[in-house]
Amino acid sequence: DSRPPRARKNAMLQHFLGLEIEVDKPVFDASTAIIMDFRVDQSQGMHFMYLLPYSRTQALVESTLFTTTVSEREYYVKAIEDYLMDHFSASITTVIHEEQGVIPMGTLSPHDVNIPGLGANAGAIRPASGYTFVFIHQQIQRAIQDSKRGKPLRFKRPHKSIDVWMDSVLLTVLKNWPSQGPKLFGRMASALSGDEFVRFMSGQANWRLRLKVIMAMPKMPFIKGVSKHIFRRSKKVVA
């Protein structure tokens, strides 16, 4: 069962709109992707731009927010247009393709516990980042190995419990103090190398790397986040 899981009421959502575009002048560096650029409007919650250039004039640009409600299409489009003008002095001449999505974050419930879930419906979504594809691949590989051993079909959650807990605390901070988002991810990016960032986000972190992330974070928001997380009524996690 690979249907999208049900998010609890008032859950954090990662929602985005992306435009594959061509602009009026050669301004992009085709060798460099911009993963999280927070130099955009933060009035609606944590908001960043993702930019993947294909050439000097073509790129995929995504406006992404972490909030509990989805924005109107016009908000994302204007944010993209403003971002390109403010930071590249460029205007969109052609929209080649448009994509839009909503990824539920944090605690999710499967559709039917009696039917093997796959992907998001089996806990593949990394709770605080929304990364999913590599984890679906891991689920499938493990299911194939289990099948060869004669075990029943089951797609296990691919995330370590400590990573799920750390992500849950981060989501608590982002939900209650969204203005801290740019600072949190900025400190993480400054503290980690590119390879370390990828390992952390893809679930390959060891304790040394986890501690490096923890030490880079501002302490007071996370102390408050841990307190809220501990005393919040426990919810069932997809397992």
C-alpha positions as CSV (number, residue, x, y, z in Angstrom):
1,D,0.0,0.0,0.0
2,S,1.9,3.1,-1.2
3,R,-0.9,5.6,-0.8
4,P,0.3,8.8,1.0
5,P,-0.1,8.4,4.8
6,R,-2.5,10.4,6.8
7,A,-0.9,13.4,8.7
8,R,-2.4,14.3,12.1
9,K,-4.3,17.5,12.5
10,N,-2.2,20.6,12.6
11,A,0.9,18.6,11.5
12,M,3.9,20.3,10.0
13,L,3.9,20.2,6.2
14,Q,6.7,20.8,3.7
15,H,5.0,22.3,0.7
16,F,6.5,23.7,-2.4
17,L,5.9,25.0,-5.9
18,G,8.7,24.6,-8.5
19,L,9.1,26.3,-11.9
20,E,11.4,25.1,-14.6
21,I,12.2,28.4,-16.3
22,E,14.2,30.3,-18.7
23,V,15.3,33.9,-17.8
24,D,16.2,36.9,-19.8
25,K,20.0,36.9,-19.2
26,P,22.8,34.4,-18.5
27,V,23.0,34.6,-14.7
28,F,23.1,31.0,-13.4
29,D,26.2,28.9,-12.6
30,A,25.4,25.6,-14.1
31,S,28.0,23.8,-11.9
32,T,26.4,24.9,-8.6
33,A,23.1,24.0,-7.1
34,I,21.6,26.2,-4.3
35,I,19.9,23.9,-1.8
36,M,18.4,26.2,0.9
37,D,18.5,30.0,0.4
38,F,16.7,31.7,3.2
39,R,17.0,35.2,1.6
40,V,13.2,35.3,1.0
41,D,10.0,36.4,2.8
42,Q,9.8,34.6,6.2
43,S,6.4,36.1,7.3
44,Q,4.5,32.9,6.6
45,G,6.9,30.5,8.3
46,M,10.2,29.0,7.5
47,H,10.7,29.6,3.8
48,F,13.6,28.9,1.4
49,M,14.5,28.6,-2.2
50,Y,16.0,25.7,-4.1
51,L,17.7,26.4,-7.4
52,L,19.0,23.7,-9.8
53,P,20.5,25.4,-12.9
54,Y,20.7,23.5,-16.2
55,S,22.5,26.2,-18.1
56,R,23.3,29.9,-17.8
57,T,19.7,30.8,-18.5
58,Q,17.6,27.7,-17.5
59,A,16.9,26.3,-14.0
60,L,14.4,24.7,-11.7
61,V,13.5,27.1,-8.9
62,E,11.4,25.9,-6.0
63,S,9.8,28.0,-3.3
64,T,9.5,25.7,-0.2
65,L,7.8,26.4,3.2
66,F,7.6,24.4,6.5
67,T,4.2,25.4,8.0
68,T,1.0,23.7,9.0
69,T,-1.0,25.2,6.1
70,V,-0.5,25.2,2.4
71,S,-0.1,28.6,0.7
72,E,-2.0,29.8,-2.4
73,R,-0.2,29.2,-5.8
74,E,0.3,33.0,-6.3
75,Y,2.4,33.2,-3.1
76,Y,5.1,30.7,-4.4
77,V,5.1,32.2,-7.9
78,K,5.6,35.8,-6.6
79,A,8.3,34.6,-4.2
80,I,10.2,33.0,-7.1
81,E,9.9,36.1,-9.3
82,D,11.0,38.3,-6.4
83,Y,14.0,36.0,-5.6
84,L,15.2,36.0,-9.2
85,M,14.9,39.8,-9.5
86,D,16.4,40.5,-6.0
87,H,19.4,38.2,-6.3
88,F,20.0,37.7,-10.0
89,S,18.4,40.8,-11.5
90,A,16.7,38.4,-13.9
91,S,13.1,38.0,-15.1
92,I,11.3,34.9,-16.2
93,T,10.7,34.7,-20.0
94,T,9.4,31.2,-20.3
95,V,7.9,28.6,-17.8
96,I,8.8,25.2,-19.3
97,H,7.3,23.1,-16.5
98,E,5.5,23.5,-13.2
99,E,5.4,21.1,-10.2
100,Q,3.8,21.3,-6.8
101,G,3.7,19.1,-3.8
102,V,2.9,18.7,-0.1
103,I,5.0,16.3,2.1
104,P,3.7,15.6,5.6
105,M,6.4,15.8,8.3
106,G,6.9,14.0,11.6
107,T,4.5,11.5,13.0
108,L,2.3,9.7,10.4
109,S,-0.2,6.9,10.5
110,P,-0.4,4.0,8.0
111,H,-3.6,3.5,6.1
112,D,-4.1,-0.1,7.2
113,V,-1.7,-1.9,9.6
114,N,-2.8,-5.2,8.1
115,I,-1.5,-4.3,4.6
116,P,2.2,-3.9,4.0
117,G,3.0,-0.3,3.4
118,L,5.7,1.0,1.1
119,G,7.4,4.4,0.9
120,A,5.8,7.2,2.7
121,N,3.1,4.8,4.0
122,A,5.8,2.8,5.7
123,G,7.7,5.6,7.3
124,A,10.2,6.3,4.5
125,I,9.9,10.1,4.8
126,R,12.8,11.5,6.8
127,P,10.7,13.4,9.4
128,A,12.5,16.7,9.4
129,S,13.8,16.9,5.8
130,G,11.2,15.2,3.6
131,Y,13.9,13.2,1.9
132,T,12.3,9.9,0.8
133,F,13.6,8.4,-2.5
134,V,16.8,6.9,-1.1
135,F,14.9,5.4,1.9
136,I,12.3,3.8,-0.4
137,H,15.2,2.1,-2.2
138,Q,16.5,0.8,1.1
139,Q,13.1,-0.5,2.0
140,I,12.8,-2.4,-1.2
141,Q,16.3,-3.9,-1.0
142,R,15.7,-5.1,2.6
143,A,12.3,-6.6,1.5
144,I,14.0,-8.5,-1.3
145,Q,16.6,-9.9,1.1
146,D,13.9,-10.9,3.6
147,S,11.9,-12.6,0.8
148,K,15.0,-14.6,-0.2
149,R,15.1,-15.8,3.4
150,G,11.5,-16.8,3.3
151,K,10.3,-14.0,5.6
152,P,6.9,-12.4,5.1
153,L,6.6,-9.2,3.1
154,R,7.2,-6.1,5.3
155,F,8.7,-2.7,4.5
156,K,10.3,-1.5,7.7
157,R,10.8,2.1,8.6
158,P,14.4,2.8,7.4
159,H,15.3,5.4,10.0
160,K,17.2,4.9,13.3
161,S,15.2,5.8,16.4
162,I,17.7,8.4,17.5
163,D,17.4,10.2,14.1
164,V,13.6,10.1,14.4
165,W,13.8,11.6,17.9
166,M,16.2,14.3,16.8
167,D,14.0,15.2,13.8
168,S,10.9,15.3,16.1
169,V,12.6,17.9,18.4
170,L,13.7,19.9,15.4
171,L,10.1,20.0,14.0
172,T,8.8,21.0,17.4
173,V,11.2,24.0,17.3
174,L,10.3,24.9,13.8
175,K,6.6,24.7,14.5
176,N,6.7,26.8,17.7
177,W,9.5,29.2,16.8
178,P,9.7,29.3,12.9
179,S,11.9,32.4,12.9
180,Q,14.7,30.1,14.2
181,G,14.7,28.0,11.0
182,P,17.2,30.0,9.0
183,K,19.6,30.2,11.9
184,L,19.3,26.4,12.6
185,F,20.0,25.3,9.1
186,G,22.6,28.0,8.6
187,R,24.6,26.8,11.6
188,M,24.3,23.2,10.5
189,A,25.6,24.1,7.0
190,S,28.5,26.1,8.5
191,A,29.5,23.2,10.9
192,L,29.3,20.4,8.3
193,S,31.1,19.7,5.1
194,G,29.1,18.9,2.1
195,D,29.7,15.1,2.5
196,E,28.8,15.3,6.2
197,F,25.5,17.2,5.4
198,V,24.6,14.5,2.9
199,R,25.4,11.7,5.3
200,F,23.3,13.3,8.1
201,M,20.3,13.9,5.8
202,S,20.5,10.4,4.3
203,G,20.5,8.6,7.6
204,Q,24.2,7.6,7.5
205,A,25.3,9.7,10.5
206,N,27.4,8.2,13.3
207,W,27.4,9.5,16.8
208,R,30.3,11.8,16.1
209,L,28.4,13.5,13.3
210,R,25.2,13.7,15.4
211,L,27.1,15.4,18.2
212,K,28.6,17.8,15.7
213,V,25.1,18.8,14.6
214,I,23.9,19.1,18.2
215,M,26.8,21.3,19.3
216,A,26.3,23.6,16.3
217,M,22.7,24.3,17.2
218,P,21.6,27.3,19.4
219,K,20.9,25.7,22.8
220,M,17.9,27.6,24.2
221,P,15.4,26.8,21.4
222,F,16.3,23.1,21.6
223,I,16.0,23.0,25.4
224,K,12.5,24.4,25.0
225,G,11.8,22.0,22.1
226,V,12.9,19.0,24.0
227,S,10.7,20.0,27.0
228,K,7.7,20.4,24.7
229,H,8.4,17.1,22.9
230,I,8.8,15.1,26.1
231,F,5.6,16.4,27.8
232,R,3.5,16.3,24.6
233,R,1.0,13.4,24.4
234,S,2.8,10.6,22.6
235,K,1.6,9.7,19.1
236,K,1.9,6.5,17.1
237,V,4.8,6.5,14.7
238,V,4.7,4.5,11.5
239,A,6.9,1.5,12.2
